[in-house]
Amino acid sequence: MRISADWMVLADDRILEFLEENGPRSPSKIKSEGPIPFSRQHINNRCMKLEKYGLTQNIGNGVYTITDTGEKYLQGDLDGRKLDRG
């Protein structure tokens, strides 16, 4: 079972799940390729927020990938409340 942090929103889990299953993508690709019912701008904002806590990483040109920390969170092996803002 995943335990999310107070700052996390529903989109965060969907974005992380998408990146885990599909590999690195830009927010516009996440929006167009995934069943994620949020705007591209919202997805972009959330990817940046997730990066601040070490769950995603911008690998260049606005493309994000999930980190090992993000994968641990998805697997339920990491309590989201214990993440520190980097």
Summary of the structure (lengths in Angstrom):
residues: 86
radius of gyration: 11.6
end to end distance: 24.6
largest distance: 33.3
contacts: 242
relative contact order: 0.23
helix: 50%
strand: 12%
